Amino acid sequence: MGSQEVSNVDWQGKHVTVAGLGVSGIPAARALHERGALVTVVNDGDDERARAQAAELEALGITVRLGDGDTLPTSTELVVTAPGWKPGKPLFQAAAEADVPVWGDVELAWRLRGPDAAPWLAVTGTNGKTTTVRMLASILEAAGLRTAAVGNIGVSLLDAVLGDETYDVLAVELSSYQLHWAPSLRAHSGAVLNLAPDHLDWHGSMAGYAADKGRIYEGNSVACVYNAQDEATEDLVREADVEEGCRAIGFTLGTPGPSQLGVVDGILVDRAFVANRQKQAQELAEVADVDPPAPHNIANALAAAALARAFGVQPAAVRDGLRAFRPDPHRIEHVADIAGVTYIDDSKATNTHAAEASLASYEPIVWIAGGLAKGATFDELVTGAAKRLRGVVLMGADRALIREALARHAPEVPVVDLDRTDTGAMSAAVLEAARLARPGDTVLLAPACASMDMFVNYNKRGEAFADAVRALAAESA
């Protein structure tokens, strides 16, 4: 099948293995089956939920093998994988030995697009992807365009490209996992928001992680949007093979140079998509139009604006779209003010880079942190935040790593070490934080770690924090 467009492939009788039952695997299996492919789904798990999903697919005539995600079925001509499956898995090694291509759900969606498919404006980065894509969709909607936020967010890409609804353009969030398995993706314009160590256990190294992020720029036709304050993102643009005439567009929280978007006197301005970028700048919006106006969120807004402007959106729509945008829960979300102390839920700060941005937005701070470190180290994070910290409350499986970094770089900061990984620990953490805080302080949940040691996901962790804060407010009333 190689590099040809799948829409031109006769799927009838093709043996396709779909790896993983889940949000991407089930739609992929259905779509391929409907096109006449002989589909076998393999899945590691064999629990009650998996058996129920398998029964639904088997009723359609799709073969499902539960509890064996490592063996490549005979006659397989293509593997379509869920994005989270690691490249080193025996299934993929067997596919490589048999010269069988492996695609992810993004690659399959890209190949199954119709001839009049909407172009993609694609976003990746260690942090800020979802917010930026939702900002971008809001701006595109304000411009009167038919759009949707899709990919690693909202509507699945397969549903977007195969459904009855037609779009003018898609705002696409792509994770490093998805990009790894999407070799032929060619976006209209792409953005890498930032680059910091994350998922290194999956990618094998920082170089591997960066290379997968950089795939978003391959074949861009109009703009490669990069973070002018994150040199690694610009390096990825330099390495990309793009279409003739595609431009490198930077965004910065400072005054923009030519071919950049930036901030001047509280105004978001464009020196990239103007007639004379050497001498002209176009006002797009005010910093106050961004909710919340934290520095990293302004950067998200600039990246979204750059992609929208690359698509020809007018300045007024950028302003209106940013004004209409409301952030998702658990992303720097204000929960309450109690006795002069502000309580902020940034449970989505699941790695050190996200926590660094969050900690830079407030002072003084009582910081609630801890969870699963995913191989991260915390010295740099603690060093940068030390002067802002009133106190720290730690919980979760890998809290000792943060405690040790605090002892090395902020020994004067009081630390409460909660030797707990149960869900009730959050209530105790909020009470300890309230005890440490003084009027004018911010109690900030920015864990710098994943949540799965204690909670199902970061949403549940954020909800536990908000519940504990509301309980504290009720007691203080």
N, C-alpha and C positions, 0 to 999 in steps of 0.2 A: 504493500500500500504506500510505503515511502512518503513522499512529500505531496502527492496529488491531493486535491480537494476531495474530501469524503463524499460531498454531495454528488460527485461524478462517479462514485464507486457503486457497483452493483453489490449491495449487501446480501442479496439472496444467497443463503447457504454458507455465508462466511462464519467461521468458528471464532467467536469472541468470548474471552474470559473477562468478567467484571469482578474486580477485587474489592470486596467490602460491601456489606449491607448498610445503608445509611442515607444521609440526605443527598449525596451525589450518586451513590451506587444504584439505588432503586430506580431513579429517573433514567439513568444511563441504560440499565438493563431493559427497561420498558421501551425506550426510544429505539434501541438497536433491534429488539425483538419485532417491533412494529415494522421495521424496514426489512424483515426477512432474515436477519442474522440468527445463527444457532448460538444462543447465549447460555453460558454457564457462569453462575455467580459462586465465588468462593468466599468464605468468611471465617475468621479465626474463632469467633464466639459461637456458642451453641446454647444460648439461654432461651428463656420463654419468649422474649421479644423477637429474637432472631428467628425462632421457629414460626412465629406468627407471620413475620414478614416473608419468610421462605414459602409458607403455604399460599400466600397471595400471588407470589410470582410463579409458583409451580402450577397454580390454577390456569395461568396464561400459557403454559407450555415451556416455561423457562426452567432449566435445571439449576438446582441450588445444592452446594456442598457445604455443610456447616461443620465447624471444628477443624477445618483443614484449609488454612489460607496460604500454605507454603508450597503446595504441589501444583505444578502447571498441568492442567488437563491436556491430554493428547489431542492433537490436531489443532491446537490454538494458533490462530493467525494474528491475533491482536489482543493485548491486555489493556483494559481501561480500569484505572485504579482510583480509589478514593485518595484525596490529597495527603492524608496523614500517614499512609503506609510508607515505612522507611525504605530508601533505595537499596539498602543492604539485605532486604528480606530474601529468603531463598527463592520465592516465586519469581522475583525479578532477575535474580542470578540465572535461574533456569531459562527465563525468557531471553536473556542476553546470549546465552550459550546456543539457543535454538534460532537466534536471529529474528526474534519476534518483537515488534515494536511495542513500547509501553506509552500510553497516553493517560493524562488526567482528565477530569471532567471538563476543565477549561478548554483543553485541546479538542476534545470531542465536540463541544459546543461551537468552537471556532470553525471546525471542519464541516459541521452540519448546517451552518448558516445558509440562507437562501441567497440568490444572486443580488437581491436588492436589500441586503441586510444593513441594519444601522451600524455606523462606525462606533468604535469603542474608544472612550477616554478612560485610561487605566491608571490605577493608583496602587502603589505598594510602599513599604517602609516598615521599620521596626515598630513604630507607634504612630497613631493618628489616622490610620487608613480609613476606618469606618466613618469617623467624623468628617474627614475631607471628602469622601465620596458622597455622603449625605448633604454636605454643603454644596458640592458640585451639582447634585441632582436638583437642589432647591434653586440654584442660580439658573440652571437650564430650564426649569419649569417657569421661573419668572420671565425668561426670554420667550415663553410661548412654545417651547419645544416639547414634543412627546418623548418622555424619558423615563428611566427607572434606575434605582440604585440596585446593582446586581453583583453576583460573584460570591465573595466570601461574606455576603450581607444580603438581607432581604430576599428578593426573588432569585431562584436558582438560574444560572446562565442557560441551562438547557431549556427551562420553561420559557425564558425570555426569547430565545432564538427560534424555538419550535412552536410557541403558542400563537393564538389567533391575533393577539394585539400587535400592532405595528408601532415602531419607535423611530424617531428621527436620529437619536443618538443614545448610547448607553453609558452610564457612569459605573465603572467596573472596579470593584475592590479585589485585589489579587494577593494572596499570601505567597510566601517564598515556596511553600510546598506546591501550591498550584502552578507557579511559574516553572518549577523544576520539571514538571511533567507536561509542559506546553511548548514544544520546540518550534511550532510554526506560527504562533501568535504574532500578529502584526497590527498594533494599535494605530489609530489616527494620531494620538499623542499619549505620552505616558509620563508619570511622575514617580520618583523615589523621594519620599519625604525626609528620610533620615536613615542612618545605618548604625546599629550598635549590636554588640554580641547578643544573640538570642537563638534558640533552637539549634545550638551547636551540636547537641547530641544527635539530631536528625541529619544535619548537613555535613557533619564530620569535621568542619573547620570554619573559621571566619571567612576564609577565601571562598569556600564552597557556598556559604550562605550569601555572600556579596554577589557572587557570580549568578546565583539564581535570581536574586533581586534585580540584577542588571538586565536580565532577559526581557524585562518590560519595555526596554528601549529598542530592542531589535526590530528593525523595519519600520520604525515610526515615520510617518509621512510629513507631519507639520511641526511638532514641538517635542523635545525632550526636556521636561521640567525637572530641575534639580535644586537642592538646598545650598545656596551660596555660602552658608555658614557650616556646612558639613562637606568637607573636601572629598570624602569617599563617594558621595553621590555624583559629584562632578566627574570624578575619575571613571565612573561607570558610563557616563555619557560619552566620554572620549573613546572608550573601548567599543562602543556600540556601532553596529553596521546599520545605518539608517538610509532612508531614501534621499535622493538628491534634493537639496533645498530645505531639508528638515533643520530646524534651528534649536540651539541650546538656550533655554530660558531659565534664568535663576530667580529665586525668591529669597528675600532677606528681611530681617527685622530692622535693619538700618536703612540708610538712604540708598536707593537703587542706582546702579550704573546702567548704561545702555544694555538693552536686552534683558532687563531684570524688572521684577516687581518688588516694591518695598514699602517702607513707612516713612513719611515726612510730616512732622508736627501733628501727629495723631490722625493722619490721613493715609489710607492705602492707595498707592499710586502705581501706575503702569508706565514703564519706559521701554516696553518690548513691542507692544502692538499699537504703535503710534506712527504717524507719517515720518517724523524726524526724531528718532530715538536719541540722537546725540544732544538735542536741545529741548525736546518736548517731554512732558509727562502728563498722563491723563489721570485725573482723580477718579477713583472707583467707589470708595466707601470710607466711612470713618471707623476708627478703632472701636468706638462705642457701638457700632452696628454688629460687632462680633460678640457672640454669647457662648461662654464667658470670655472676657477680653484678656485672658491669661496669655503670656508670651507664646507658648507653644500652640495655642489655639489660633492666634493671629497668623502664625506660620501656616497652619492648616488652611486658613481662609485665603491666604495669598496663593498657595498651591492650587486650590480649587479655582480661584479667579484666573490663574494663568492657563489652566486647561480650558476653562470656559472661553477665555479670550482667544485661545488658539483655534477654537471652533467658530469664532466670529461673533460671539455674544457681545452686546453693547454694554457700556459701563453702567447704565441705569439698572440693568437686570442683575449685574453683580451686586450692587447695593441692595436691591429689593430682595434678592435671594438670600443674602446674608442676614438681612433683617428678619426674614420669615423663618430662618432655621432655628430649631431648638435641639440642643444636644441630647443624646441618649442618656438614660439613667446610668449612674455609677461612673460618670466621667466628670470629675471636678463638680459634683452636684452639691449644692448648698442644702443641708438638711435642717439646721435650726441654729438659732442664737440663744444661748442659755447663760444667764449671769455674766453677760459681756463677752462670752467665748463663742466663737463661730465653729460649727462642726461641718466638715467637708468630706464627702464620700467620693474617693477616687479609687474604688476597688479595681477598676480596669487597669490601674498601674501595676501590671503583673510582671514587670521586669525593671531592672535598674534604670534604664534609659527613660521609661515613662515616669518612674518615681522621681528622677532628677528634675524633669520638667515640672512636675507637680510641686515639689519642694521649693522650686525657684519662684513659685507664684505667691508665696505667703511668708510672713514672719511677724512675731515669733511663732514657732510651731511646737505643738506636742504631737509627735509622730507615732502612729500605730502601724507596725510593720511585721513582716514575717510570713512564712508559708513554705512552699516548695521552691528552692532556689534555682532549679534546672541548670546547675553547673555554674551559676553566676558568682562573681566576687563583689564585695561591697565597699572596698577601701576608697575607691574614687568617689562613689556616691556620698559616703559619709564625710569625706574631706570637703567636698563642695558644699554640703549642707550644714556643717558643724556650727557655724556662727548663727544659723537661724533657729537652732533647736533649743527649746525650753526643757524638753524631756522626751523620752522615748518609751513606748510600751511595746514589748515583743511577745509574739506568740507563734505557734506553728512549728512544723517539723525541723526546719533549718534555721531557726531564730539564732542559734549559737553563732552562725557565720556573721550575722549583723552585729551581735553583741561584741564579738571579738574585734570587728572593725571599729566599733564605737570606742572600745577600750584603747585601741591604738591611736585613733585620730580625734576623738572627742571625749577624753577621760573625765572632763568636768561635767558632762551632761548626765543628769540623773536617768537611770535606766531601770524599768520594772520588767523583769523577766517572768512571764506567766508560763509556768511549766505545764502547759495544756495544749492539746490539739483537738479538744471536743468543740462542738459548735457553740456551746454555752460560754466559751472563753471570750467571745466578742463582748458580751455584757460586762464581764469583769474588766476587759481592756478599756471600754468606754468609761467605766467608773474610775479606774486608775488614771486615765488621761484627764478626766475632769478634776481630779485631785491635784494633778501637777499644773494644770492651766491657771492662768491669771486673766483678769479682764483685758481684752485687746488681743489675746492669743487666738490661734486657730488650731483646733484638734483635727488632724488630717489623717484619714485612712488612705495611705498610698503604700501598699504592702511590699512592692518591689519583688514580689514572689507570686507564683501561681497558687491557686486556692484549693487544689484537689486533696490536700492532706486533711482538710477540715470541712470543706464545702463542695457541693456538686460542681459549682462554677463561680466565677467572680460576681455574677449577678446575685447569687444566694448570699455570698459574703457581704456584699454591699447592703442587701436587704437586712441582714442580721445587724449590721452597724446602724442603719437608719432606725430599726426597731429599738435598739438599745438607747440611741440618742433620744427618741421620742419618749421612751419610758423614763429617762432621766429628766426630760422636760416636764413630764406629768408630775414627777416627785417634787420638782423645784417650784411648781406653780403655787 
